[in-house]
Amino acid sequence: AASEVIQLNFRMAQDVLPLAESVLGQDGRATAYGNQLIVNASTDKIAELRSVLEQIDTQPRRLLITVDTQGNQYNRERGYQTDGTISGRHGEIIIGQGEQSGRDQVRIIRNNTQNRDGALRTIQTLEGSAALVQVGENVPQRSTRYGPYGQIQEHTEYRSINRGFYVTATVHGERVQIEINSQNDRSSTRQAGVVNTQSTSSRVSGRLGEWISVSATQEDLNSREDGFLQKRYSTGREDSQLQLKVEVLD
């Protein structure tokens, strides 16, 4: 057996180490160090490994990846609610929030909300290398607890709301193969302090320079509340879509 150092020009040794171990099999051993492979094997096996590495150790192309995320939220709320106080000889009954300014109140609920959000994010990367783009914010979430002696304790925690993608693209002629993991968190428009989360992990392919659809989701939301002198019902829908495009810069 002989020991040789194989210098790589465009790839890191750790990336090609599994391939080198597959070529050598039980007849040798390879160790990664930066952009060098330290190989201990017979001269024939080392020559075979050099031949394989020459075919894959080529200069990767520079790519521009564009990710388009779009989301729609719609909510419709209808109903009524009565607030008042009923007094009698033996006490009183409070309905809802009770009298306001000495008068009973009747509220007609009629709300329509619609939100749209979308973003285009771009990043330059090398072919076959993973790229990560992520933006977000920390949102405070408050909670109330009771201490060991019955005292009220307020506690605030911060939760991260992130939107981003982790993508690896490989070009084959006029087509591109993409492996993508994305995260798209949003604050709920229906419940305060609630964060809606969405994540996707997939592998898709398409033509260079054209939009490729990765995922699309649609969720319908319905709720109804009936009570003494109140009624409320709401309907809603949330849509989201993720697509991307890969272009060669070199």
VMD Tcl script that draws the C-alpha trace (Angstrom):
set ca {
  {0.00 0.00 0.00}
  {1.05 3.57 -0.67}
  {0.02 6.90 0.84}
  {-0.66 9.88 -1.39}
  {-2.25 13.30 -1.07}
  {-4.78 14.17 -3.77}
  {-5.32 17.90 -4.19}
  {-8.84 19.04 -5.14}
  {-9.30 22.26 -7.08}
  {-12.99 23.10 -6.73}
  {-14.49 20.81 -4.08}
  {-13.92 20.23 -0.40}
  {-12.51 16.85 0.51}
  {-15.32 16.20 3.00}
  {-17.87 16.45 0.17}
  {-16.21 13.77 -1.97}
  {-15.13 11.52 0.91}
  {-18.16 9.16 0.60}
  {-17.39 8.71 -3.10}
  {-13.71 8.04 -2.38}
  {-14.59 5.44 0.23}
  {-16.93 3.76 -2.25}
  {-14.20 3.55 -4.90}
  {-11.58 2.22 -2.48}
  {-13.92 -0.24 -0.74}
  {-12.02 -2.63 1.53}
  {-8.77 -2.06 -0.37}
  {-7.87 1.33 1.07}
  {-8.66 4.22 3.34}
  {-9.21 7.95 2.72}
  {-9.16 10.92 5.11}
  {-10.45 14.43 4.37}
  {-8.35 17.47 5.22}
  {-9.53 20.80 3.79}
  {-9.37 20.43 0.01}
  {-7.04 17.43 0.19}
  {-7.69 13.72 0.35}
  {-5.07 11.62 2.15}
  {-5.32 8.15 0.60}
  {-3.72 4.93 1.74}
  {-4.16 2.20 -0.87}
  {-2.45 0.38 -3.69}
  {-1.14 2.42 -6.62}
  {-3.79 0.93 -8.90}
  {-6.61 1.97 -6.57}
  {-5.17 5.45 -6.16}
  {-4.96 5.81 -9.95}
  {-8.59 4.68 -10.26}
  {-9.65 7.21 -7.61}
  {-7.78 10.03 -9.36}
  {-9.57 9.20 -12.62}
  {-12.98 9.39 -10.92}
  {-12.20 12.63 -9.09}
  {-11.06 14.33 -12.32}
  {-14.57 13.89 -13.71}
  {-16.38 15.45 -10.72}
  {-13.80 17.99 -9.51}
  {-14.94 20.63 -11.98}
  {-15.67 24.29 -11.42}
  {-19.30 24.68 -10.20}
  {-21.52 27.22 -11.90}
  {-22.75 30.32 -10.11}
  {-26.53 30.29 -9.68}
  {-29.15 32.89 -8.82}
  {-32.10 31.39 -6.92}
  {-35.34 33.38 -6.52}
  {-38.05 32.23 -4.11}
  {-41.59 33.66 -4.27}
  {-43.90 33.21 -1.27}
  {-47.51 34.37 -1.36}
  {-50.24 34.15 1.25}
  {-53.88 35.23 1.58}
  {-55.99 35.34 4.75}
  {-59.73 36.10 4.73}
  {-62.12 36.12 7.69}
  {-65.84 36.97 7.91}
  {-67.57 37.35 11.29}
  {-71.31 37.85 11.93}
  {-73.56 37.81 15.00}
  {-74.81 39.83 17.92}
  {-74.13 40.17 21.64}
  {-76.09 41.76 24.49}
  {-74.50 43.35 27.55}
  {-76.72 44.40 30.43}
  {-77.87 43.97 34.02}
  {-81.17 42.54 35.28}
  {-81.98 43.69 38.84}
  {-84.50 42.14 41.25}
  {-85.43 42.02 44.89}
  {-82.99 39.23 45.66}
  {-80.02 40.34 43.58}
  {-79.01 41.03 40.00}
  {-77.88 39.12 36.95}
  {-75.06 40.48 34.82}
  {-75.07 39.54 31.13}
  {-71.80 39.84 29.25}
  {-69.96 42.94 30.43}
  {-73.02 44.36 32.19}
  {-74.38 47.88 31.90}
  {-72.19 50.49 30.31}
  {-72.77 54.09 31.42}
  {-75.94 52.93 33.15}
  {-77.49 51.46 30.01}
  {-77.80 48.01 28.46}
  {-75.99 47.55 25.17}
  {-76.69 45.49 22.06}
  {-73.79 45.02 19.67}
  {-74.23 43.87 16.09}
  {-71.09 42.03 14.95}
  {-70.19 42.43 11.31}
  {-66.49 42.23 10.48}
  {-64.60 41.42 7.30}
  {-60.81 41.18 7.26}
  {-58.49 40.29 4.41}
  {-54.70 40.19 4.47}
  {-52.27 39.52 1.68}
  {-48.56 39.07 2.01}
  {-45.82 38.03 -0.32}
  {-42.08 38.31 -0.75}
  {-39.41 37.71 -3.35}
  {-36.09 36.54 -1.93}
  {-32.96 35.96 -3.99}
  {-29.58 34.46 -3.20}
  {-26.45 33.62 -5.16}
  {-24.83 30.26 -4.56}
  {-22.65 27.67 -6.23}
  {-24.09 24.62 -7.92}
  {-24.45 21.75 -5.49}
  {-23.89 23.93 -2.41}
  {-26.63 24.53 0.13}
  {-27.86 28.10 0.61}
  {-29.86 29.53 3.50}
  {-31.87 32.75 3.59}
  {-34.02 33.51 6.62}
  {-35.69 36.57 8.12}
  {-37.84 36.82 11.22}
  {-38.71 38.56 14.44}
  {-39.18 37.76 18.13}
  {-42.78 38.18 19.32}
  {-43.55 38.48 23.07}
  {-46.08 36.01 24.49}
  {-47.40 36.79 27.95}
  {-48.91 34.34 30.41}
  {-50.20 34.54 33.99}
  {-49.35 32.03 36.68}
  {-50.15 31.61 40.38}
  {-47.29 31.43 42.85}
  {-47.02 29.00 45.78}
  {-48.90 31.47 48.02}
  {-51.61 32.38 45.51}
  {-49.93 35.52 44.21}
  {-50.31 36.34 40.50}
  {-47.10 36.17 38.47}
  {-46.86 37.48 34.92}
  {-44.40 35.76 32.63}
  {-43.20 36.87 29.20}
  {-41.56 34.59 26.68}
  {-40.31 35.50 23.22}
  {-41.09 33.26 20.29}
  {-39.30 33.46 16.95}
  {-41.40 33.88 13.80}
  {-39.20 32.95 10.86}
  {-39.60 32.87 7.12}
  {-36.92 31.46 4.91}
  {-35.61 28.62 2.78}
  {-32.72 26.19 2.66}
  {-32.06 25.11 -0.92}
  {-29.56 23.10 -2.98}
  {-29.65 23.19 -6.80}
  {-27.87 21.00 -9.38}
  {-27.93 21.76 -13.11}
  {-28.18 19.05 -15.78}
  {-28.19 20.63 -19.23}
  {-31.26 22.88 -19.48}
  {-32.92 21.37 -16.40}
  {-32.29 21.87 -12.72}
  {-32.92 19.58 -9.75}
  {-33.72 21.32 -6.49}
  {-33.86 20.14 -2.90}
  {-35.61 22.67 -0.67}
  {-36.65 23.02 2.95}
  {-38.74 26.08 3.71}
  {-40.37 27.62 6.78}
  {-43.18 30.18 6.72}
  {-44.51 31.32 10.12}
  {-47.24 33.94 10.47}
  {-49.10 35.57 13.35}
  {-52.75 34.47 13.41}
  {-55.34 37.10 12.54}
  {-58.02 35.16 14.44}
  {-56.38 34.58 17.81}
  {-53.99 36.94 19.56}
  {-50.69 35.37 20.56}
  {-51.10 32.40 18.21}
  {-48.49 31.69 15.53}
  {-49.42 29.68 12.43}
  {-46.50 27.58 11.24}
  {-45.89 25.99 7.87}
  {-42.87 24.03 6.64}
  {-42.15 22.08 3.48}
  {-39.40 19.66 2.48}
  {-39.29 18.38 -1.07}
  {-37.23 17.67 -4.18}
  {-38.44 19.04 -7.51}
  {-37.07 19.60 -11.00}
  {-37.80 21.94 -13.89}
  {-36.28 24.09 -16.60}
  {-33.72 26.81 -15.96}
  {-35.17 30.33 -15.84}
  {-38.77 29.18 -15.34}
  {-40.92 29.28 -12.20}
  {-41.27 25.90 -10.50}
  {-44.16 25.34 -8.11}
  {-43.04 23.69 -4.86}
  {-46.13 23.74 -2.63}
  {-49.62 25.21 -2.29}
  {-51.97 24.89 0.68}
  {-55.57 25.96 1.35}
  {-57.30 25.80 4.73}
  {-60.95 26.61 5.51}
  {-61.83 27.77 9.03}
  {-65.33 27.75 10.55}
  {-66.51 28.43 14.09}
  {-69.82 29.11 15.86}
  {-70.67 30.38 19.34}
  {-74.16 30.27 20.84}
  {-75.02 31.52 24.30}
  {-77.54 33.39 26.41}
  {-78.45 36.50 24.40}
  {-75.49 36.16 22.06}
  {-74.67 34.42 18.81}
  {-71.53 34.61 16.72}
  {-70.24 32.67 13.74}
  {-67.20 33.16 11.57}
  {-65.77 31.70 8.39}
  {-62.29 32.10 7.03}
  {-59.74 30.81 4.56}
  {-55.96 30.80 4.41}
  {-54.02 30.17 1.19}
  {-50.27 30.00 0.68}
  {-48.03 29.22 -2.28}
  {-44.30 28.69 -2.75}
  {-42.48 28.71 -6.08}
  {-38.89 29.29 -7.16}
  {-36.70 29.97 -10.17}
  {-33.05 29.11 -10.86}
  {-30.84 31.02 -13.31}
  {-27.19 30.46 -14.29}
  {-25.02 33.56 -13.87}
  {-21.79 32.28 -15.44}
}
mol new
graphics top color blue
foreach p $ca { graphics top sphere $p radius 0.5 }
foreach p [lrange $ca 0 end-1] q [lrange $ca 1 end] { graphics top cylinder $p $q radius 0.2 }
display resetview
